[in-house]
Amino acid sequence: MSDPLRPLRRKFRAWRKSRRLEKEGRRYRELFKEKGLVLPDDAGIRAAVASRRPKLAPRKKGGLNILAIYHDYNWEGPSLAPSLAAFGTVRTIDWMDPALSRGLRPGERGWKERMNEGLLAAVSGWAASRPFDVVFSYLSGEQVTPQTLAAFRKLGAPMVNLALNDKESFVGKIVGGQASGARDICSGFDLCWTSTYDALEKYVVEGATPLYLPEGANPALHRPYDEEKKIYDVSFVGQCYGNRPEVVSKLREAGVRVEAFGPGWPNGPLSTEEMVRTWSRTRVNLGFGGVLGHKETFCLKGRDFEVPMSGGLYLTEHHDELAPFYELGREIVTYGDFADLLEKINRLLSNPHEAEAIRQAGRVRALGEHTWEMRLDKVFRLLGVLD
């Protein structure tokens, strides 16, 4: 049965969350200013790490012994695993492995405590036989505790944590007195890699050393399938939420042939290979930069780098964080309101030579500057573990 009040409730929840995030951001900005803090540059990051890890011995690329802690939801394994392997031997542990928690599942009572016990036991055992040179993790306060990180610190390897949604989840929900985001665990890492620029002050206030660096893409995976002819005028690959269904519907009403794929859409989700193939089969690949449930709140997305590297022409919502990474209008295209989106779609579809030039320029930029391996190279050099 349809719920006529559902859209209103959704808007109210979004408004309430937006107000909470505004208040959170304002509080951190005030604290940052009151304490006289500054954001670290590359030299400041190196100095901060060196003060915590004064006896590091950098190694040649390919010679690192790396511990990687993350769960492979869909992109992590295909993108992160081979990129990390370029730097040496990688020992990967999945925090969702039931063996760590003796059969308990996330959300079940006692899971977090058991999982942390199992995680620490496994990692300590591995380190005893061969010490790690660096620890890379993609964790939040929902999974790991400050106590576990304190124990990891005693193993001697510098630790970097990746966070890709600090725009709305730096604090997140409070469960059992601990924030589900990065707030309560960030100071336990030597370096906190965030793709959210306006979270940098929050990290510094909490005593952490942050690095602003976006996602990347894997050129072995994100590559053009040139043998595929263009069968979609416009397509979008991603979850169905926020303003996305409304925009897709309005495009169809305006006569644009557009297809959408992913959780929540009638077409359903795609495998990673089919996703990349779809970008090659599409004349204009649509992007959305908004954060879940918020208007005029944007952040960088993985597809900002995956689509251009895959050889797709990329048209996404305009926001300021894109500008340092692409020449807008020449390498990727951005849009403002719906009228601007519709005009640019029609222009690109009507001018295949212009569209092809943008597509090629975007791929060159992505390959030259935006691979996961390049991101990791910078991170490991800042940590002082890579020669």
Secondary structure, 3 states (H helix, E strand, C coil): CCCCCHHHHHHHHHHHHHHHHHHHHHHHHHHHHHCCCCCCCHHHHHHHHHHHCCCCCCECCCCEEEEEECCCCCCHHHHHHHHHHCCEEEEEECCCCCCCCCCCCCCCCCHHHHHHHHHHHHHHHHHHHCCCCEEEECCCCCCCCHHHHHHHHCCCCCEEEEECCHHHHCCCCEECCEECCCCCCHHHCCEEEECCHHHHHHHHHCCCCEEECCCCECCCCCCCCCCCCCCEEEEEECCCCCCHHHHHHHHHHCCCCEEEECCCCCCCCCCHHHHHHHHHHEEEEECCCECCCCCCCECCCCHHHHHHHCCCCEEEECCHHHCCCCCECCCEEEECCHHHHHHHHHHHHHCHHHHHHHHHHHHHHHHHHCEHHHHHHHHHHHHCCEC
